[in-house]
């Protein structure tokens, strides 16, 4: 795609942002409505999670195909069909009256939505000149970060005031406007001699990635390897991925060109965004559970309290775009972001059940600054050594790792919270017995006497809440370590050739 005029770039930016926000928003907006959906669709707690799992499985299967799809049909065509399919399947989800029905439409929604972020990223990279690509990635990054932040708040508001069906209907205005704007932008990326489709490789990839996503999504609720289903999914994931890699490296026209991972920046950047996805999505899972379950916040209030993380991220992204334009080494920006993210997360490991709202807001804001400073420079570093023809496929791999990292993060933190809560319950429950002198002193000070009501109060308030908070703090500590692991990875990334640009080349945000 040729470099566009400022007016054309604005149209492209708005169109891509609308499409990306719509898709990313759907990853989290549905979470707060699951309880209401369960009653309407006559499903139990385990069954309703398939509404989330089916969407994620479809995403991870289609994401690596981004380069192949663009090569055969072009960037604009893929975006138009993706937006139309996503909106139609969203409406069908809102019209669903049974579990099987909504799981089917959610899978279809995941198929159409998977390509929106990577293809949009490729379009943005092509529309901006090289000295303004940091600015372009900052704008796109704000859209990607906006979804997880706005999702719980908007989902809670729509569910409380209208119904859970509106978490799907809200995609309609976004989709219509994105479609109309997308039709006006020039096409690009289509090859006159597209490579043939390796259907065997595609089948192996679908089995491997689909089984891996299913295992990660269902592992915690099925108690991992004590479940036969999880064991079968694990075997299918390992065999599917091994044969897929073997097939991809042995055929001249692979579904996904894994040889791109020979590029050091793409491979390390993809690993980095995977770990970053663990930190981001892991945090987005822990916080709502803590705020609503332990702090007794309403869903809408919890969303508002979490919003400063998104505000911090957006401010940091604008700042990161400006610094990249000034030629500052992206690795240094990422390292500063890691420090902010690690510090903001470390503060959350000091939480207790009596913290004020300010103790939630300020660490979230600081952590958001870290997220913003890591995201944009890492995008820039990952693609700085790729050829233009390789960017669509590289973007698919990069975004796949972000999605998988998020799935792994959700699975890990959920397991840590569950297991450490049980450990805390056993340890604290063990000292609450009639033979413990400290226990009798506590009852006297609290004005309680031994009896059924007292045991219930101690079990629900003292033991359960405190044990759950202990599990939550252990999960936050895991996210903190995730930030630290990023540091040695970043040091191996190559510095982009334009990092010594002069101050005269500084792009003004909003040009």
N, C-alpha and C positions, 0 to 999 in steps of 0.2 A: 504494500500500500504506500503510495507516495505521501510525502509529508503534506499535511493539510494546512489551510488557512486558519487563523484564530477562530473565526466563526464556525468553520467545519469541525474544528477540534472540540469546540464547546458542545456542538450537537452530538458528536461521537461520545464525549465524556458523559453527558447527561443520559444518553441512551444506554450505555454500558453500565453506568451506576445504577439506574433503575432496575435493570435486569439482574445485576449481581446482588443488590440489596434484597430484591424479591426472593432470590434463591437462598441466600445465606440466612435471611430472616426465618425461613421455613425450617431451618435446622433446630431452632430453639423455641419458636413461638408455640409449637404444638405441645411442648412439655407440660406447661401449666394447665392445659385443658384435658389432660389424660384422665383425670379423676371423673370429670363430667362426661367424657366420651364413654368411659367404661359403663356407666349406668345406661346411657342411651343405646349402646350397641350390645348390651347384655353380655359383657365380657368380664373375666376376672382380672386380677392384678397382673398375672403372668401373660395372659393372652393379649392385653391391650398394648404391651410393649412392642408387639409386632408392628404397630403403627409406626414406630420409630425405626425398628430394625429393617423393615422392608425398604424404606426410603434410603437408608445408609448402604444396604447391600447393592441396590441399583446404582447408587452414586459411584461406589468403588469399582464396579464392573465397567461402567461407561467412561469414567475419567481417563484411563490410559489410552482410549481410542480417539482422543481429541485430535491428535495430529492426522490420523488416517481419515477421519471425517472431514476435516478442513481441506485436506488434499483432494478429496473426491468432490466436495460440494461447495467449498468456499466459506469464508468466515461469516459473511452476512446471511447467507442461506441457512447455515447452522444456527445462528442466533435467532433468526426469524422463526424457524420451525421449533426451536427449543422454547421460545417464549410462548408461542401459540399452544404447544403441547402441555407446557407447564400450567398455563391458565386453565385450559379445558380440564385437565386432570385435577386441578385444585377445586374447580366447581363440582366435579364428580365426587371428590372427597367430602365436600360440604353437604352433598345430597345423599350420602351413604346412610343406610339403615341397618347394616349388619357388619360384623367384624371382617368376614371374608371379603366383602365388597370394598371396605375402606382400605384394607391391606393391599388389594389388587391395584386400586387407584393410587395409593401412596407409592407403590413400586413403579408405576408408570410415571408419576410425578418425579421420582428420583432419576429415572432414565432421561427425561427431557431436561431436568435441571442440572445434570452433572456437567454439561459442557459450557454452561453460561459463564462461570468464573474464569476458566482457562482461556476460552476463546475471547472473552471480553478483555482479558489481560493482554493477549496477543494483539488485538485491535488497537488497544491503547499504546502499546509499545511501538506499533507501526505508524501511528498518527502523530506522535511527538518526535521532534529531532532529538538526537542523542544527548545533547546537553540539558534537555528538559525531561528526560525519562524518569529521573528521580521524582520530579513533580507529578508526573503521570501516575507513577506507582503509589505516591502519597495519596492522591485523590482516590484511586481504586482501593487502596488499603483501608481508607476510612469507610468505604462501603462494606468491605469484608468484615471490619471490626464492628460496624454499626449493627449488623444483624444479630450477633450473639448478645449485644448489650440491650437493644430495643426489644428483642424477642420476648423475654419474660414479662416486661412491663406492658407491652402492647397486648400480648396474649392474655394476661390477667385482666386487663381493662375490658377487652372485647368479650371475654368469657363471662365476666361479672355483669356487664351491662346489657349484652345481647345474648349470645349463646356460643358454644364451642365451635359451631359451624362457621362463624365469622373469622376464625383464625385462618380459614382457607379462602373465604370470599374476599378478604382484604387484598389478595394478590391480583384481583381483577383490574383495579385502576392502575396499579403499577405496570401490569402486563400490557394493557392497551396503549398507554403512553410510550412504553419502551418499544412496542411494535411499530407505532407510527413514526417515531424518530429513527428507528433502525432502518426503515425502508429508504430513508434519504441519504444514508451514508454509502460511500463506495465499497465495492467488494474487494476481496483479496485472498491470497493463500491457495486458491484453486490451482491444481496442477493439470496440465494438458495430457500428461501420461501418468495417471495415478497408479500406484502399485496394487497388485491383486490382493484380495483379502485372504489371510491365512485363517480359515475357519477352524482348523484343528487347534491352532494357537489360541484363538479366541475362546473356544470351549474350555481349554485347560485353564486359561486366565479367569474365566467366569467361575469355574468350580473352585479354584484356589482362593481368589479374593472374596467370593461370595461366602465360602465356608469360613474364612478367617473373620469376616465381619459378623457373621452369625455367631461364631464362637465368642467374640468379644462382647457382643450385645447381650447374649443370654448367659454368659459364664457365671456372673455373680449370683443371679437369681436361681440358677440350677446347681449351685455349689460346685462349680467347675468340674474337675475330673472325677467326682463321685457320680456324675451323670453320664449315662451311655451316649446321650445325644451330643454332649460336648466332646467326648472322646472321638466319636465318628466325625464330627465337624473338624476336629484338629487333624486327624489323619487325612481327610480330604483336602484340607488347606495345605498341609505339608507336601503331599504327593502332587496336588494340582500345581502348586507354585514351582516345585522342583522340575516337573516335566515342562512347564511353561517356559522357564528360563532355558532349559536344554533345547527346546524347540525354537525359541527366539534367537538363540545364538547360532543355531545350525541352519536357518533358512535365510535366503537372500531377501525375502520380503516379509519380515515379522509384523505382527499386529502392533506391537510396541517395540521400537528400536532401543533395546536395552544398551546398545553400544554407546548411546549418548551419555551413559553414566561414566564413561571413560573421562568425560570432561570433569575435572576436579571440582570446579565451582558448582556445577549442577548437582553432582553427587553429594558433596558436603553440604551444600545449601539445602538439598532435599532432606538430608538427615536432620539438619538444624531446624527446618520448618516442622518436621515431624515431632521433635522434642518440644518445640514451641507450641504446637497444637496440643500436646499433652498438658502443658502448663495452662494454656488458655481455656480449653474445654474442661479440663479437670477442675479449674477454679470455678467455672460457670456451673458445674454440677454441685460442688461442695457448698457454695455460698447460699443458693436458694434453700437447700435442705436445712442448713444451719439456721437461717433467718426465719423460715416459716415453721420448722419443726421444733427448734430449741428456743428461739427468741420470741416465738409466737407472733411474728409479723404477718399481716395479710399479704396476699400474693402481689397486689398492686404496690403496696408500701415497700415490699422487698425489692421489686423491680426498680423503684425510684432510688432506693438506697444504693443499689448496684450501678445506677446510671453514671456516677462520677468516674468510674473506671473507663467508660466509653468516652467521656469528655476529656479525660487525661490522655487517652490514646489518640483522639483526633487532634488535640493541640500538639502532641509530640510528632504526629505524622506531618503536619504542616511545617513544623520546625525542621524535621528530618529532610523534607523535600528541599527546603531552602539551603540547608547545609550541604546536601549533595550537589546542588547547583553551584555552590561556592568551591567545589572541588575537594571538600574534606573527605578523607579516607572513610568509606562506608564501614570498614571493620571497627574503626574507633567509635563510630556512632552506635554500632551494635553492642560493643562492650559497655558503653555508658548505659544503654538500655537494659542490659543484663543486670547491672548494678542496681538500677531503679527497680526492676522487676523483682530481683532477689530480696531487696530491702523491704519493699511493700509486702511481699509474701512472708518474710520473716516476722513482720509485725503481727500478722494473723496467727502465728504460732503462739502468741502471748495472750490470746483471747481467753475469756471465761464467760460464764452464763450471766454475768452482771455488767457487761460492757455497755457503754452508751452508743447511740447511733453514730456519733462522731468517730468512734473507734472503728466502725465499719467503713465510713465514707473516706477518711483520709488515706488509710492503707490501700483502698481500692483505687483512689486517684493516683497515688504514687505508682502502684503496679500498672495502671493504665498507661502512664508515661513510659514505663519500661516496654510494654507491649508495642506502643507506637514507634519507639526508637529502634526496636528490633525488626519489626515487620518490613518496613520500606527498604532500608539498606540491605536486608537479607534477600529480598526480591531482586534488587539491583545486582548484587554480587552473584547470585545464582545464574543470571542470564547474560552477564557481561562478556563471557567468552564463547557464547553460542552464536552460530551463524543465524541469519534471519530466517532461513528456510527451516531451521531446527527449532525455532522458538515455540511453535504451536505444540509439537510433540513434547518438548521439554516442559512446557507449561502444564500439560496433562500429567506428567510424572510428578512435577513439583506439587501440584494441587492434590494429587492422589496421596502423597506423603503427608500433607497437611490434614487431610480427612482421616487417614489411617492413624496418624498421631493423636488426633482428637479422640478417635474410637478407643485406642489403646489407653489413653489418659483417663477416659471415662470409666473403662473397665477396671483399671488399676486402682483409682481412687475409691471407686465404689466398693471394691473388695477390701481395701485397707480400712475404710470406715466400718464396714460390716464386721470384719474379723477383730479389729482393735476394740470396737464397742463390746464385743463378746468377752474379750480378755479383761477389759475394764470392769464389766459387769461381774465376772467371776471373782476378780481380786477385791473389789469393793464390797460385793455381797458376802464375801467370806468373813469380813470383820464385823458384819451386822448380825450378832447372835447374843442371846441372853447372858452368855458367860464372859462377855467383854466389858470390863468396868467402864471404859470410855463410852461405850454405847449407852449405858445407864445414865452417865453424866449428861450426854447429849439429850436424852429423852427428858430429863429433869429441866434442863435449860430451855428446851423448846416447849415445855408445858404439856408433854405427851405422856401417855401411859401405854404399856404393852397391850396390844389387842389387834383385831383384824383391820380396823381403820388405820392404825399406826403402821402396820406392815405394808398396807397398800400405798400410803403416802411415801414411805421410805423407798419402796420399790419403784414407783412411778417418777418421783421427783429427784430424790437423792441419788439413787443408783442409776436409773435409766438415763436421765438427762446428763448426769456427770460422765457416765460411761460413753454416751454418744458424743459428747464434747471432746472427750479424750480421743476417740477414733477420728473425729474431724480434724483435730490439731495434728495428729499423725499424718493425715492426708495432706494437709497444708505443708508439713515439713517435707514430704515427698516432692511436692511442686517446687519448693525452695531448692532442693537438690537438683531438680530438672534444669533450673536456671544455671546452676554452677557447672553442670555438664556441658552446657553450650560454650563455655569459655575456650577450652582447648580446641573444639571444632572450628570456631571462628578464626583462630590463628592460622589455620591451614588454607584459608580462602585467598585466592589471588586478588590483588588490588586492581580495580578497573583502570584502563589506560587513561581515562579522562579525569582521574582524581586530582590532577594538578591544574585544573582549569583556573583561569584567572577570575578575579572578582568581577570583571566586566561582563562575564557570561552568566551572572546570577539571574535565574528566572524569578519573576515576581509571582507569588502564589495567586492564582486567579486569573492570570493572563489567558 
